[in-house]
């Protein structure tokens, strides 16, 4: 304890030399570790010489030794950065960075352990004072007082990661380009760089072991779309700003050029396969060497933007050709690529809607003129087109709800507006209703047709009628005629049709038909009773 009576300044040179041995020569024996730890503690304990009453805060011996350690570490990292700047090769520079970082991280933990007494008895008090008494942002204090490990990370960020002359991110971008060009690289170098960017985010950590400093607020426990809390996202701020953003920009630029060149020969199949391959490569690369939790999704979006969104006219120009050629597996690949880009998938859906409407009108135009007023020919033509492209929606577009919706709209378009309906321009929508009503009438007169198949056909076409009230009028008119003239082939089938329409459109829609059917049944019973009494 006699050492405590010494002038604290006399202890600094020895302490500083031991720090140099640890940082520069990686020499840290058990004895030197304990000695440096004791010197730091002794320096802090010079209370009779240390005016640490509040205010002012940090004007005594503890701040003195803290600044000495901080300034030395900063100078050490600065020299390491200069060594890296002198390396011309990006690969060798990243190799050097990886080795420096691995070594530095270990030494930072040692420094933190050595300064544990200072952390717990002075840094903690300083942080509490800064936050509670001065009510200022803890993470922007002008003296840069942090726990020792955090301080080491802050220094590394300022002197190494934010060093514009070194620009270590540019080396990473160049190495990633080499791998995209087919060269083999050691991705562990990129992974270590990413690790350092993430680790320095400890500067923004808000929850410490000491509960007096911070309480974890509810809003900091909420998670975002990546499953990260608000605090975790803040700790990734350095990584996002200094590393991820330039990497994403470079990724978009690289694939923009490649996609443009790939589209020149006009082979959409080859183009899509290459785009899908690139997307999978970036997904795998992100897992290997980037912070996949957030960058994986974002870098894939950049690939999609370059290969799909910016080349959307190229996709559109070949979409109809693939539809016409029935290239269903290739359409499925196009669908999967475009599904990840909202504007692209929406455009494909609209184009598919227009194509279905066009093919439906062509099919109806193909009905011979002599049969264009034949309800059976009309309904069968509608169903043939509808069934054909419904199977395509299932096989090529995975029954995607958007494609199902636009497919339905395409069917509505050609069912209600085609060459047959347009003959009566004033009531063009009436013709499809009339033809379906006549189709039902003919089928119910004959009877004998499989009821389930018949009902399914009727309901499918009925769904696509825009003016269902017009169909109701035709249906009721033909029903009344069948009942009065006793032309109905099956009462059960009549009831089934009415029940299905009721289920779809409600009680009011079929009330007239139900009343007619009820009245005719009563009439039949009265007639039968009268005949029985008469005889």
Secondary structure as GFF3:
##gff-version 3
##sequence-region A 1 535
A	DSSP	three_ten_helix	2	5	.	.	.	ID=ss1
A	DSSP	alpha_helix	8	25	.	.	.	ID=ss2
A	DSSP	alpha_helix	30	44	.	.	.	ID=ss3
A	DSSP	three_ten_helix	47	49	.	.	.	ID=ss4
A	DSSP	alpha_helix	61	85	.	.	.	ID=ss5
A	DSSP	alpha_helix	90	114	.	.	.	ID=ss6
A	DSSP	alpha_helix	116	118	.	.	.	ID=ss7
A	DSSP	pi_helix	119	123	.	.	.	ID=ss8
A	DSSP	alpha_helix	124	128	.	.	.	ID=ss9
A	DSSP	pi_helix	129	133	.	.	.	ID=ss10
A	DSSP	three_ten_helix	138	140	.	.	.	ID=ss11
A	DSSP	alpha_helix	148	156	.	.	.	ID=ss12
A	DSSP	pi_helix	157	161	.	.	.	ID=ss13
A	DSSP	alpha_helix	168	180	.	.	.	ID=ss14
A	DSSP	alpha_helix	187	199	.	.	.	ID=ss15
A	DSSP	three_ten_helix	200	204	.	.	.	ID=ss16
A	DSSP	three_ten_helix	218	220	.	.	.	ID=ss17
A	DSSP	alpha_helix	230	235	.	.	.	ID=ss18
A	DSSP	alpha_helix	237	238	.	.	.	ID=ss19
A	DSSP	pi_helix	239	244	.	.	.	ID=ss20
A	DSSP	alpha_helix	245	262	.	.	.	ID=ss21
A	DSSP	alpha_helix	268	289	.	.	.	ID=ss22
A	DSSP	alpha_helix	292	304	.	.	.	ID=ss23
A	DSSP	pi_helix	305	309	.	.	.	ID=ss24
A	DSSP	alpha_helix	312	324	.	.	.	ID=ss25
A	DSSP	alpha_helix	328	339	.	.	.	ID=ss26
A	DSSP	alpha_helix	342	365	.	.	.	ID=ss27
A	DSSP	three_ten_helix	369	371	.	.	.	ID=ss28
A	DSSP	alpha_helix	375	396	.	.	.	ID=ss29
A	DSSP	alpha_helix	401	416	.	.	.	ID=ss30
A	DSSP	three_ten_helix	421	423	.	.	.	ID=ss31
A	DSSP	alpha_helix	430	446	.	.	.	ID=ss32
A	DSSP	alpha_helix	451	463	.	.	.	ID=ss33
A	DSSP	alpha_helix	468	484	.	.	.	ID=ss34
A	DSSP	alpha_helix	491	505	.	.	.	ID=ss35
A	DSSP	alpha_helix	507	534	.	.	.	ID=ss36
###
